[in-house]
């Protein structure tokens, strides 16, 4: 791919804008030598105004989504895209969230510009396990684990029962829940079906990928081994 197209696809501007950047000498290699549009240079050695070029296409990010942000491109309030460099919203292919977390849920949120990977992760066939920690308004009754694991729980207004899920009590009003589906507000609705209410919800893992010590609102790119770990989860026992 020609440098002009590569840099434009990373959101630095239109091809005309990038051409002007070359003419102004703003694009150099790692040694400070001015580059020209027809040069062939490794991605890692390209600099713009002395700064390394943004990550290449095929990007996968882990973000610690904070409470108060919506996974939307347009919203009256704060959105998760505001946590990324502004020009990343202009990347082509687009950088998108892999599924969503609602405004009041924090934790592990994945991003990618790889459409095939995105669909592979969210596909029902993949049954990638998502792990959540919930803080509840009332004490656990004691029968939730058996109910959630039964594969018979039917959510209100739905006609298909939920796939088996695994619940681990963490206290009288705290629990870890592992699910292999991604229905609308599923975790909150599962506890609502037992007469309880989720006061706080945090996603800690997707497949074998665990949210590390990233502060809320921060993100980092994932390596190939970390991406592969998403599909390494053993799943939920039937």
Order of alpha helices (4+ residues) and beta strands (2+ residues): alpha-alpha-beta-beta-beta-beta-beta-beta-alpha-beta-alpha-beta-beta-alpha-beta-beta-beta-alpha
